[in-house]
Amino acid sequence: MSELTIETNAKRQVVGITERVASEIANATGLVNIFVKHTTAALTLADLDPGTDQDFLDFLESLVPDKSWRHPHDPAHAPDHLLASLIGPNVSVPVENGKLTLGAWQRIVLVELDGPRERRLVVSLSS
């Protein structure tokens, strides 16, 4: 098991982390799981062609209704938690001979929903 630290630089941002994860699994075979240790960030697989990151963020923003939130320490912060819950805190990818077995356009991405921040991710491998 290892831990990665990812720095984000915007309130909402999609950050490609495939290469960072790949560097943690050299010579391994099994299933790698990546878990983000935060409630306002998430992990998923995505196509990172130019502009698709912003399309994804625009889509997420369209899901947030204009309403009064009841989050106790900062009501405006509630959508960040809710969107992170919808996307999820982890991704698992098969690994064969030290290589992630992703599809042609799949990339592992961190979805920042309340940045900029330093995010911690746990990378674990099971056989």
N, CA, C and O atoms as CSV, one atom per row, in Angstrom:
chain,resi,resn,atom,element,x,y,z
A,1,MET,N,N,0.848,-1.169,0.000
A,1,MET,CA,C,0.000,0.000,0.000
A,1,MET,C,C,0.894,1.234,0.000
A,1,MET,O,O,1.929,1.274,0.666
A,2,SER,N,N,0.469,2.240,-0.766
A,2,SER,CA,C,1.226,3.492,-0.797
A,2,SER,C,C,0.239,4.655,-0.818
A,2,SER,O,O,-0.959,4.462,-1.024
A,3,GLU,N,N,0.749,5.846,-0.605
A,3,GLU,CA,C,-0.094,7.035,-0.608
A,3,GLU,C,C,0.465,8.050,-1.595
A,3,GLU,O,O,1.672,8.287,-1.651
A,4,LEU,N,N,-0.432,8.639,-2.368
A,4,LEU,CA,C,-0.076,9.709,-3.306
A,4,LEU,C,C,-0.650,11.013,-2.793
A,4,LEU,O,O,-1.711,11.031,-2.168
A,5,THR,N,N,0.045,12.096,-3.055
A,5,THR,CA,C,-0.472,13.429,-2.765
A,5,THR,C,C,-0.632,14.154,-4.093
A,5,THR,O,O,0.304,14.236,-4.888
A,6,ILE,N,N,-1.830,14.676,-4.321
A,6,ILE,CA,C,-2.137,15.396,-5.554
A,6,ILE,C,C,-2.527,16.827,-5.181
A,6,ILE,O,O,-3.419,17.044,-4.360
A,7,GLU,N,N,-1.855,17.785,-5.787
A,7,GLU,CA,C,-2.175,19.202,-5.589
A,7,GLU,C,C,-3.152,19.640,-6.673
A,7,GLU,O,O,-2.916,19.404,-7.858
A,8,THR,N,N,-4.248,20.278,-6.271
A,8,THR,CA,C,-5.173,20.842,-7.255
A,8,THR,C,C,-5.042,22.351,-7.219
A,8,THR,O,O,-4.535,22.914,-6.248
A,9,ASN,N,N,-5.502,23.011,-8.285
A,9,ASN,CA,C,-5.321,24.464,-8.341
A,9,ASN,C,C,-6.569,25.228,-8.743
A,9,ASN,O,O,-6.486,26.385,-9.154
A,10,ALA,N,N,-7.742,24.580,-8.627
A,10,ALA,CA,C,-8.999,25.259,-8.955
A,10,ALA,C,C,-10.112,24.738,-8.057
A,10,ALA,O,O,-9.985,23.663,-7.470
A,11,LYS,N,N,-11.191,25.486,-7.946
A,11,LYS,CA,C,-12.356,25.065,-7.159
A,11,LYS,C,C,-12.859,23.715,-7.647
A,11,LYS,O,O,-13.040,22.792,-6.853
A,12,ARG,N,N,-13.086,23.597,-8.948
A,12,ARG,CA,C,-13.507,22.335,-9.560
A,12,ARG,C,C,-12.534,22.029,-10.681
A,12,ARG,O,O,-12.246,22.878,-11.525
A,13,GLN,N,N,-12.035,20.808,-10.677
A,13,GLN,CA,C,-10.975,20.452,-11.617
A,13,GLN,C,C,-10.947,18.940,-11.813
A,13,GLN,O,O,-11.223,18.183,-10.883
A,14,VAL,N,N,-10.615,18.507,-13.019
A,14,VAL,CA,C,-10.374,17.105,-13.321
A,14,VAL,C,C,-8.868,16.948,-13.529
A,14,VAL,O,O,-8.277,17.613,-14.380
A,15,VAL,N,N,-8.257,16.064,-12.745
A,15,VAL,CA,C,-6.810,15.883,-12.780
A,15,VAL,C,C,-6.495,14.442,-13.191
A,15,VAL,O,O,-6.887,13.497,-12.505
A,16,GLY,N,N,-5.797,14.280,-14.295
A,16,GLY,CA,C,-5.372,12.956,-14.723
A,16,GLY,C,C,-4.284,12.418,-13.800
A,16,GLY,O,O,-3.279,13.086,-13.559
A,17,ILE,N,N,-4.490,11.204,-13.283
A,17,ILE,CA,C,-3.513,10.625,-12.363
A,17,ILE,C,C,-3.052,9.232,-12.813
A,17,ILE,O,O,-2.416,8.515,-12.039
A,18,THR,N,N,-3.362,8.849,-14.037
A,18,THR,CA,C,-3.020,7.511,-14.522
A,18,THR,C,C,-1.540,7.219,-14.374
A,18,THR,O,O,-1.174,6.161,-13.861
A,19,GLU,N,N,-0.686,8.120,-14.805
A,19,GLU,CA,C,0.756,7.889,-14.763
A,19,GLU,C,C,1.259,7.781,-13.327
A,19,GLU,O,O,2.145,6.977,-13.039
A,20,ARG,N,N,0.705,8.580,-12.435
A,20,ARG,CA,C,1.102,8.518,-11.017
A,20,ARG,C,C,0.754,7.156,-10.425
A,20,ARG,O,O,1.546,6.568,-9.689
A,21,VAL,N,N,-0.447,6.659,-10.757
A,21,VAL,CA,C,-0.855,5.336,-10.260
A,21,VAL,C,C,0.031,4.258,-10.882
A,21,VAL,O,O,0.492,3.351,-10.189
A,22,ALA,N,N,0.267,4.359,-12.188
A,22,ALA,CA,C,1.088,3.365,-12.884
A,22,ALA,C,C,2.474,3.249,-12.252
A,22,ALA,O,O,3.031,2.153,-12.183
A,23,SER,N,N,3.033,4.358,-11.792
A,23,SER,CA,C,4.363,4.319,-11.189
A,23,SER,C,C,4.378,3.572,-9.857
A,23,SER,O,O,5.442,3.180,-9.378
A,24,GLU,N,N,3.210,3.374,-9.260
A,24,GLU,CA,C,3.115,2.682,-7.977
A,24,GLU,C,C,2.972,1.173,-8.111
A,24,GLU,O,O,3.051,0.463,-7.108
A,25,ILE,N,N,2.763,0.662,-9.326
A,25,ILE,CA,C,2.428,-0.763,-9.486
A,25,ILE,C,C,3.413,-1.516,-10.379
A,25,ILE,O,O,3.062,-2.561,-10.926
A,26,ALA,N,N,4.604,-1.022,-10.534
A,26,ALA,CA,C,5.598,-1.663,-11.399
A,26,ALA,C,C,5.761,-3.145,-11.058
A,26,ALA,O,O,5.882,-3.516,-9.891
A,27,ASN,N,N,5.761,-3.980,-12.089
A,27,ASN,CA,C,5.959,-5.426,-11.985
A,27,ASN,C,C,4.848,-6.172,-11.253
A,27,ASN,O,O,5.026,-7.349,-10.940
A,28,ALA,N,N,3.724,-5.546,-10.970
A,28,ALA,CA,C,2.638,-6.194,-10.232
A,28,ALA,C,C,1.616,-6.811,-11.187
A,28,ALA,O,O,1.504,-6.417,-12.347
A,29,THR,N,N,0.881,-7.782,-10.669
A,29,THR,CA,C,-0.280,-8.336,-11.346
A,29,THR,C,C,-1.366,-8.480,-10.292
A,29,THR,O,O,-1.103,-8.956,-9.188
A,30,GLY,N,N,-2.577,-8.075,-10.624
A,30,GLY,CA,C,-3.681,-8.156,-9.671
A,30,GLY,C,C,-4.696,-7.065,-9.940
A,30,GLY,O,O,-5.010,-6.757,-11.090
A,31,LEU,N,N,-5.202,-6.488,-8.868
A,31,LEU,CA,C,-6.193,-5.425,-8.969
A,31,LEU,C,C,-5.717,-4.260,-8.115
A,31,LEU,O,O,-5.505,-4.405,-6.911
A,32,VAL,N,N,-5.551,-3.107,-8.746
A,32,VAL,CA,C,-5.166,-1.926,-7.992
A,32,VAL,C,C,-6.430,-1.151,-7.638
A,32,VAL,O,O,-7.317,-0.963,-8.471
A,33,ASN,N,N,-6.492,-0.709,-6.394
A,33,ASN,CA,C,-7.593,0.133,-5.941
A,33,ASN,C,C,-6.999,1.469,-5.512
A,33,ASN,O,O,-6.010,1.522,-4.781
A,34,ILE,N,N,-7.620,2.538,-5.976
A,34,ILE,CA,C,-7.195,3.883,-5.609
A,34,ILE,C,C,-8.352,4.498,-4.832
A,34,ILE,O,O,-9.491,4.479,-5.298
A,35,PHE,N,N,-8.067,5.040,-3.655
A,35,PHE,CA,C,-9.090,5.574,-2.751
A,35,PHE,C,C,-8.709,6.983,-2.334
A,35,PHE,O,O,-7.592,7.212,-1.870
A,36,VAL,N,N,-9.632,7.936,-2.495
A,36,VAL,CA,C,-9.363,9.311,-2.085
A,36,VAL,C,C,-9.886,9.505,-0.661
A,36,VAL,O,O,-11.019,9.137,-0.348
A,37,LYS,N,N,-9.043,10.090,0.197
A,37,LYS,CA,C,-9.339,10.222,1.625
A,37,LYS,C,C,-10.011,11.565,1.953
A,37,LYS,O,O,-9.635,12.239,2.913
A,38,HIS,N,N,-11.002,11.939,1.147
A,38,HIS,CA,C,-11.665,13.225,1.330
A,38,HIS,C,C,-13.134,13.102,0.923
A,38,HIS,O,O,-13.491,12.222,0.140
A,39,THR,N,N,-13.975,13.977,1.450
A,39,THR,CA,C,-15.410,13.936,1.126
A,39,THR,C,C,-15.828,14.978,0.091
A,39,THR,O,O,-17.006,15.072,-0.251
A,40,THR,N,N,-14.878,15.756,-0.406
A,40,THR,CA,C,-15.197,16.727,-1.458
A,40,THR,C,C,-14.303,16.537,-2.677
A,40,THR,O,O,-14.040,17.478,-3.426
A,41,ALA,N,N,-13.848,15.317,-2.859
A,41,ALA,CA,C,-13.103,14.924,-4.054
A,41,ALA,C,C,-13.536,13.505,-4.371
A,41,ALA,O,O,-14.027,12.790,-3.498
A,42,ALA,N,N,-13.353,13.095,-5.624
A,42,ALA,CA,C,-13.812,11.774,-6.046
A,42,ALA,C,C,-12.858,11.212,-7.096
A,42,ALA,O,O,-11.987,11.915,-7.608
A,43,LEU,N,N,-13.042,9.937,-7.403
A,43,LEU,CA,C,-12.244,9.277,-8.424
A,43,LEU,C,C,-13.156,8.581,-9.417
A,43,LEU,O,O,-14.205,8.046,-9.056
A,44,THR,N,N,-12.733,8.601,-10.684
A,44,THR,CA,C,-13.476,7.890,-11.713
A,44,THR,C,C,-12.546,7.639,-12.898
A,44,THR,O,O,-11.378,8.027,-12.884
A,45,LEU,N,N,-13.087,6.985,-13.915
A,45,LEU,CA,C,-12.394,6.821,-15.187
A,45,LEU,C,C,-13.033,7.776,-16.179
A,45,LEU,O,O,-14.249,7.968,-16.163
A,46,ALA,N,N,-12.226,8.373,-17.040
A,46,ALA,CA,C,-12.763,9.345,-17.994
A,46,ALA,C,C,-11.884,9.424,-19.235
A,46,ALA,O,O,-10.716,9.034,-19.218
A,47,ASP,N,N,-12.461,9.926,-20.286
A,47,ASP,CA,C,-11.752,10.287,-21.510
A,47,ASP,C,C,-11.203,11.694,-21.277
A,47,ASP,O,O,-11.950,12.587,-20.880
A,48,LEU,N,N,-9.932,11.898,-21.514
A,48,LEU,CA,C,-9.337,13.214,-21.297
A,48,LEU,C,C,-8.970,13.925,-22.591
A,48,LEU,O,O,-8.005,14.688,-22.627
A,49,ASP,N,N,-9.738,13.680,-23.660
A,49,ASP,CA,C,-9.540,14.485,-24.868
A,49,ASP,C,C,-9.732,15.952,-24.510
A,49,ASP,O,O,-10.445,16.256,-23.553
A,50,PRO,N,N,-9.117,16.870,-25.251
A,50,PRO,CA,C,-9.241,18.301,-24.938
A,50,PRO,C,C,-10.709,18.737,-24.816
A,50,PRO,O,O,-11.525,18.497,-25.705
A,51,GLY,N,N,-11.007,19.373,-23.704
A,51,GLY,CA,C,-12.351,19.893,-23.466
A,51,GLY,C,C,-13.271,18.950,-22.726
A,51,GLY,O,O,-14.275,19.397,-22.171
A,52,THR,N,N,-12.970,17.658,-22.695
A,52,THR,CA,C,-13.880,16.735,-22.017
A,52,THR,C,C,-13.868,16.931,-20.507
A,52,THR,O,O,-14.868,16.655,-19.844
A,53,ASP,N,N,-12.761,17.401,-19.957
A,53,ASP,CA,C,-12.729,17.691,-18.525
A,53,ASP,C,C,-13.728,18.797,-18.189
A,53,ASP,O,O,-14.463,18.696,-17.207
A,54,GLN,N,N,-13.753,19.851,-19.003
A,54,GLN,CA,C,-14.685,20.942,-18.741
A,54,GLN,C,C,-16.127,20.516,-19.018
A,54,GLN,O,O,-17.044,20.951,-18.321
A,55,ASP,N,N,-16.336,19.668,-20.034
A,55,ASP,CA,C,-17.677,19.124,-20.276
A,55,ASP,C,C,-18.166,18.372,-19.044
A,55,ASP,O,O,-19.320,18.516,-18.640
A,56,PHE,N,N,-17.286,17.572,-18.450
A,56,PHE,CA,C,-17.640,16.795,-17.263
A,56,PHE,C,C,-18.002,17.724,-16.104
A,56,PHE,O,O,-19.009,17.511,-15.428
A,57,LEU,N,N,-17.190,18.745,-15.875
A,57,LEU,CA,C,-17.467,19.691,-14.797
A,57,LEU,C,C,-18.750,20.476,-15.048
A,57,LEU,O,O,-19.513,20.728,-14.115
A,58,ASP,N,N,-18.995,20.867,-16.303
A,58,ASP,CA,C,-20.239,21.566,-16.633
A,58,ASP,C,C,-21.448,20.677,-16.372
A,58,ASP,O,O,-22.471,21.138,-15.865
A,59,PHE,N,N,-21.323,19.390,-16.726
A,59,PHE,CA,C,-22.409,18.443,-16.468
A,59,PHE,C,C,-22.683,18.342,-14.969
A,59,PHE,O,O,-23.837,18.397,-14.543
A,60,LEU,N,N,-21.618,18.194,-14.164
A,60,LEU,CA,C,-21.812,18.110,-12.722
A,60,LEU,C,C,-22.496,19.356,-12.178
A,60,LEU,O,O,-23.409,19.267,-11.357
A,61,GLU,N,N,-22.051,20.513,-12.641
A,61,GLU,CA,C,-22.655,21.777,-12.194
A,61,GLU,C,C,-24.145,21.827,-12.527
A,61,GLU,O,O,-24.935,22.381,-11.763
A,62,SER,N,N,-24.528,21.251,-13.668
A,62,SER,CA,C,-25.946,21.259,-14.067
A,62,SER,C,C,-26.806,20.394,-13.147
A,62,SER,O,O,-28.029,20.535,-13.150
A,63,LEU,N,N,-26.209,19.517,-12.374
A,63,LEU,CA,C,-26.951,18.670,-11.450
A,63,LEU,C,C,-27.287,19.368,-10.132
A,63,LEU,O,O,-28.121,18.882,-9.368
A,64,VAL,N,N,-26.645,20.496,-9.864
A,64,VAL,CA,C,-26.802,21.176,-8.581
A,64,VAL,C,C,-27.950,22.179,-8.659
A,64,VAL,O,O,-27.853,23.183,-9.365
A,65,PRO,N,N,-29.040,21.908,-7.933
A,65,PRO,CA,C,-30.164,22.855,-7.955
A,65,PRO,C,C,-29.862,24.114,-7.136
A,65,PRO,O,O,-29.014,24.097,-6.244
A,66,ASP,N,N,-30.556,25.181,-7.446
A,66,ASP,CA,C,-30.450,26.425,-6.696
A,66,ASP,C,C,-31.406,26.319,-5.518
A,66,ASP,O,O,-32.614,26.504,-5.671
A,67,LYS,N,N,-30.868,26.025,-4.357
A,67,LYS,CA,C,-31.716,25.833,-3.177
A,67,LYS,C,C,-30.953,26.215,-1.922
A,67,LYS,O,O,-29.752,26.480,-1.966
A,68,SER,N,N,-31.651,26.239,-0.820
A,68,SER,CA,C,-31.028,26.479,0.484
A,68,SER,C,C,-30.573,25.143,1.052
A,68,SER,O,O,-31.374,24.229,1.253
A,69,TRP,N,N,-29.286,25.048,1.303
A,69,TRP,CA,C,-28.712,23.817,1.830
A,69,TRP,C,C,-28.614,23.893,3.341
A,69,TRP,O,O,-28.564,24.990,3.897
A,70,ARG,N,N,-28.585,22.766,4.010
A,70,ARG,CA,C,-28.561,22.709,5.468
A,70,ARG,C,C,-27.215,22.246,6.038
A,70,ARG,O,O,-27.132,21.927,7.224
A,71,HIS,N,N,-26.198,22.205,5.241
A,71,HIS,CA,C,-24.874,21.786,5.719
A,71,HIS,C,C,-24.476,22.707,6.868
A,71,HIS,O,O,-24.470,23.925,6.689
A,72,PRO,N,N,-24.142,22.165,8.047
A,72,PRO,CA,C,-23.985,23.010,9.234
A,72,PRO,C,C,-22.844,24.023,9.204
A,72,PRO,O,O,-23.042,25.156,9.644
A,73,HIS,N,N,-21.653,23.668,8.704
A,73,HIS,CA,C,-20.568,24.646,8.807
A,73,HIS,C,C,-20.463,25.566,7.601
A,73,HIS,O,O,-19.846,26.627,7.695
A,74,ASP,N,N,-21.055,25.187,6.462
A,74,ASP,CA,C,-21.061,26.055,5.283
A,74,ASP,C,C,-22.071,25.503,4.275
A,74,ASP,O,O,-21.740,24.600,3.507
A,75,PRO,N,N,-23.278,26.025,4.267
A,75,PRO,CA,C,-24.309,25.490,3.377
A,75,PRO,C,C,-23.910,25.469,1.895
A,75,PRO,O,O,-24.352,24.589,1.157
A,76,ALA,N,N,-23.093,26.413,1.454
A,76,ALA,CA,C,-22.680,26.440,0.054
A,76,ALA,C,C,-21.769,25.259,-0.288
A,76,ALA,O,O,-21.556,24.955,-1.462
A,77,HIS,N,N,-21.245,24.611,0.716
A,77,HIS,CA,C,-20.325,23.484,0.583
A,77,HIS,C,C,-21.061,22.146,0.329
A,77,HIS,O,O,-20.446,21.173,-0.109
A,78,ALA,N,N,-22.353,22.106,0.602
A,78,ALA,CA,C,-23.132,20.863,0.481
A,78,ALA,C,C,-23.042,20.224,-0.908
A,78,ALA,O,O,-22.831,19.015,-0.993
A,79,PRO,N,N,-23.194,20.985,-2.006
A,79,PRO,CA,C,-23.104,20.338,-3.324
A,79,PRO,C,C,-21.768,19.634,-3.570
A,79,PRO,O,O,-21.727,18.627,-4.278
A,80,ASP,N,N,-20.682,20.144,-3.000
A,80,ASP,CA,C,-19.381,19.511,-3.176
A,80,ASP,C,C,-19.386,18.099,-2.582
A,80,ASP,O,O,-18.874,17.160,-3.191
A,81,HIS,N,N,-19.964,17.962,-1.393
A,81,HIS,CA,C,-20.083,16.650,-0.749
A,81,HIS,C,C,-21.010,15.729,-1.545
A,81,HIS,O,O,-20.702,14.552,-1.737
A,82,LEU,N,N,-22.126,16.254,-1.999
A,82,LEU,CA,C,-23.106,15.438,-2.720
A,82,LEU,C,C,-22.557,14.941,-4.060
A,82,LEU,O,O,-22.742,13.777,-4.413
A,83,LEU,N,N,-21.892,15.812,-4.795
A,83,LEU,CA,C,-21.312,15.390,-6.074
A,83,LEU,C,C,-20.223,14.344,-5.862
A,83,LEU,O,O,-20.130,13.383,-6.626
A,84,ALA,N,N,-19.400,14.524,-4.830
A,84,ALA,CA,C,-18.362,13.529,-4.537
A,84,ALA,C,C,-18.992,12.179,-4.211
A,84,ALA,O,O,-18.477,11.138,-4.620
A,85,SER,N,N,-20.096,12.193,-3.481
A,85,SER,CA,C,-20.782,10.934,-3.155
A,85,SER,C,C,-21.332,10.251,-4.395
A,85,SER,O,O,-21.288,9.025,-4.500
A,86,LEU,N,N,-21.850,11.030,-5.331
A,86,LEU,CA,C,-22.388,10.451,-6.570
A,86,LEU,C,C,-21.291,9.803,-7.414
A,86,LEU,O,O,-21.498,8.735,-7.990
A,87,ILE,N,N,-20.148,10.435,-7.484
A,87,ILE,CA,C,-19.050,9.906,-8.296
A,87,ILE,C,C,-18.370,8.744,-7.580
A,87,ILE,O,O,-18.115,7.704,-8.188
A,88,GLY,N,N,-18.080,8.911,-6.311
A,88,GLY,CA,C,-17.491,7.851,-5.506
A,88,GLY,C,C,-16.043,8.103,-5.134
A,88,GLY,O,O,-15.347,8.870,-5.798
A,89,PRO,N,N,-15.583,7.441,-4.048
A,89,PRO,CA,C,-14.242,7.684,-3.528
A,89,PRO,C,C,-13.164,6.746,-4.058
A,89,PRO,O,O,-11.997,6.890,-3.691
A,90,ASN,N,N,-13.527,5.781,-4.920
A,90,ASN,CA,C,-12.488,4.851,-5.345
A,90,ASN,C,C,-12.721,4.315,-6.755
A,90,ASN,O,O,-13.822,4.369,-7.304
A,91,VAL,N,N,-11.624,3.793,-7.313
A,91,VAL,CA,C,-11.614,3.164,-8.632
A,91,VAL,C,C,-10.715,1.942,-8.523
A,91,VAL,O,O,-9.672,1.993,-7.872
A,92,SER,N,N,-11.114,0.847,-9.157
A,92,SER,CA,C,-10.284,-0.353,-9.230
A,92,SER,C,C,-9.991,-0.677,-10.688
A,92,SER,O,O,-10.874,-0.588,-11.541
A,93,VAL,N,N,-8.748,-1.053,-10.970
A,93,VAL,CA,C,-8.315,-1.356,-12.333
A,93,VAL,C,C,-7.459,-2.623,-12.304
A,93,VAL,O,O,-6.557,-2.737,-11.474
A,94,PRO,N,N,-7.729,-3.576,-13.200
A,94,PRO,CA,C,-6.853,-4.745,-13.285
A,94,PRO,C,C,-5.450,-4.342,-13.742
A,94,PRO,O,O,-5.270,-3.406,-14.521
A,95,VAL,N,N,-4.460,-5.088,-13.227
A,95,VAL,CA,C,-3.058,-4.846,-13.563
A,95,VAL,C,C,-2.456,-6.164,-14.026
A,95,VAL,O,O,-2.624,-7.196,-13.377
A,96,GLU,N,N,-1.762,-6.123,-15.140
A,96,GLU,CA,C,-1.090,-7.318,-15.646
A,96,GLU,C,C,0.360,-6.976,-15.971
A,96,GLU,O,O,0.629,-6.086,-16.778
A,97,ASN,N,N,1.282,-7.681,-15.345
A,97,ASN,CA,C,2.720,-7.454,-15.554
A,97,ASN,C,C,3.102,-5.984,-15.419
A,97,ASN,O,O,3.849,-5.450,-16.239
A,98,GLY,N,N,2.588,-5.341,-14.390
A,98,GLY,CA,C,2.938,-3.957,-14.112
A,98,GLY,C,C,2.245,-2.913,-14.968
A,98,GLY,O,O,2.594,-1.734,-14.910
A,99,LYS,N,N,1.260,-3.333,-15.769
A,99,LYS,CA,C,0.557,-2.392,-16.665
A,99,LYS,C,C,-0.928,-2.332,-16.303
A,99,LYS,O,O,-1.572,-3.360,-16.096
A,100,LEU,N,N,-1.451,-1.121,-16.232
A,100,LEU,CA,C,-2.885,-0.937,-16.048
A,100,LEU,C,C,-3.603,-1.423,-17.304
A,100,LEU,O,O,-3.199,-1.073,-18.413
A,101,THR,N,N,-4.650,-2.215,-17.154
A,101,THR,CA,C,-5.365,-2.737,-18.324
A,101,THR,C,C,-6.587,-1.872,-18.618
A,101,THR,O,O,-7.722,-2.349,-18.615
A,102,LEU,N,N,-6.334,-0.612,-18.866
A,102,LEU,CA,C,-7.387,0.354,-19.193
A,102,LEU,C,C,-7.782,0.236,-20.654
A,102,LEU,O,O,-6.997,-0.226,-21.482
A,103,GLY,N,N,-9.006,0.657,-20.972
A,103,GLY,CA,C,-9.448,0.730,-22.357
A,103,GLY,C,C,-8.731,1.855,-23.081
A,103,GLY,O,O,-8.024,2.655,-22.469
A,104,ALA,N,N,-8.921,1.905,-24.391
A,104,ALA,CA,C,-8.186,2.847,-25.240
A,104,ALA,C,C,-8.279,4.299,-24.771
A,104,ALA,O,O,-7.287,5.025,-24.831
A,105,TRP,N,N,-9.438,4.731,-24.312
A,105,TRP,CA,C,-9.614,6.135,-23.943
A,105,TRP,C,C,-9.737,6.351,-22.442
A,105,TRP,O,O,-9.891,7.487,-21.994
A,106,GLN,N,N,-9.672,5.290,-21.667
A,106,GLN,CA,C,-9.854,5.414,-20.226
A,106,GLN,C,C,-8.607,5.951,-19.543
A,106,GLN,O,O,-7.489,5.511,-19.812
A,107,ARG,N,N,-8.822,6.907,-18.659
A,107,ARG,CA,C,-7.774,7.453,-17.809
A,107,ARG,C,C,-8.326,7.539,-16.389
A,107,ARG,O,O,-9.520,7.765,-16.192
A,108,ILE,N,N,-7.458,7.359,-15.413
A,108,ILE,CA,C,-7.871,7.509,-14.023
A,108,ILE,C,C,-7.809,8.990,-13.687
A,108,ILE,O,O,-6.797,9.646,-13.932
A,109,VAL,N,N,-8.898,9.518,-13.121
A,109,VAL,CA,C,-8.941,10.945,-12.817
A,109,VAL,C,C,-9.428,11.204,-11.393
A,109,VAL,O,O,-10.305,10.520,-10.866
A,110,LEU,N,N,-8.820,12.214,-10.808
A,110,LEU,CA,C,-9.286,12.786,-9.553
A,110,LEU,C,C,-10.212,13.935,-9.922
A,110,LEU,O,O,-9.863,14.776,-10.751
A,111,VAL,N,N,-11.379,13.974,-9.316
A,111,VAL,CA,C,-12.323,15.068,-9.546
A,111,VAL,C,C,-12.320,15.937,-8.289
A,111,VAL,O,O,-12.840,15.548,-7.242
A,112,GLU,N,N,-11.728,17.109,-8.418
A,112,GLU,CA,C,-11.679,18.073,-7.321
A,112,GLU,C,C,-12.980,18.862,-7.330
A,112,GLU,O,O,-13.389,19.385,-8.367
A,113,LEU,N,N,-13.631,18.948,-6.168
A,113,LEU,CA,C,-14.902,19.660,-6.083
A,113,LEU,C,C,-14.880,20.812,-5.098
A,113,LEU,O,O,-15.859,21.550,-4.992
A,114,ASP,N,N,-13.778,20.982,-4.374
A,114,ASP,CA,C,-13.683,22.081,-3.409
A,114,ASP,C,C,-12.231,22.512,-3.223
A,114,ASP,O,O,-11.730,22.590,-2.101
A,115,GLY,N,N,-11.580,22.784,-4.317
A,115,GLY,CA,C,-10.174,23.161,-4.269
A,115,GLY,C,C,-9.993,24.659,-4.210
A,115,GLY,O,O,-10.937,25.421,-4.001
A,116,PRO,N,N,-8.759,25.053,-4.398
A,116,PRO,CA,C,-7.580,24.201,-4.531
A,116,PRO,C,C,-7.189,23.603,-3.181
A,116,PRO,O,O,-7.323,24.228,-2.129
A,117,ARG,N,N,-6.696,22.356,-3.260
A,117,ARG,CA,C,-6.324,21.629,-2.046
A,117,ARG,C,C,-5.228,20.618,-2.348
A,117,ARG,O,O,-4.898,20.345,-3.502
A,118,GLU,N,N,-4.687,20.083,-1.287
A,118,GLU,CA,C,-3.784,18.945,-1.376
A,118,GLU,C,C,-4.632,17.710,-1.041
A,118,GLU,O,O,-5.238,17.639,0.028
A,119,ARG,N,N,-4.670,16.744,-1.958
A,119,ARG,CA,C,-5.501,15.547,-1.781
A,119,ARG,C,C,-4.620,14.325,-1.578
A,119,ARG,O,O,-3.590,14.170,-2.235
A,120,ARG,N,N,-5.032,13.470,-0.670
A,120,ARG,CA,C,-4.301,12.237,-0.388
A,120,ARG,C,C,-5.081,11.041,-0.915
A,120,ARG,O,O,-6.283,10.913,-0.685
A,121,LEU,N,N,-4.381,10.178,-1.619
A,121,LEU,CA,C,-4.978,8.981,-2.191
A,121,LEU,C,C,-4.191,7.763,-1.715
A,121,LEU,O,O,-2.963,7.800,-1.627
A,122,VAL,N,N,-4.907,6.692,-1.410
A,122,VAL,CA,C,-4.293,5.433,-1.031
A,122,VAL,C,C,-4.341,4.513,-2.239
A,122,VAL,O,O,-5.389,4.349,-2.863
A,123,VAL,N,N,-3.204,3.916,-2.566
A,123,VAL,CA,C,-3.095,2.975,-3.689
A,123,VAL,C,C,-2.775,1.610,-3.088
A,123,VAL,O,O,-1.745,1.434,-2.438
A,124,SER,N,N,-3.665,0.647,-3.311
A,124,SER,CA,C,-3.418,-0.700,-2.780
A,124,SER,C,C,-3.589,-1.726,-3.889
A,124,SER,O,O,-4.386,-1.547,-4.810
A,125,LEU,N,N,-2.832,-2.792,-3.783
A,125,LEU,CA,C,-2.845,-3.845,-4.801
A,125,LEU,C,C,-3.238,-5.154,-4.149
A,125,LEU,O,O,-2.703,-5.522,-3.104
A,126,SER,N,N,-4.180,-5.861,-4.772
A,126,SER,CA,C,-4.528,-7.200,-4.303
A,126,SER,C,C,-4.345,-8.168,-5.465
A,126,SER,O,O,-4.522,-7.809,-6.629
A,127,SER,N,N,-3.990,-9.390,-5.126
A,127,SER,CA,C,-3.739,-10.378,-6.186
A,127,SER,C,C,-4.899,-11.335,-6.332
A,127,SER,O,O,-4.859,-12.230,-7.176
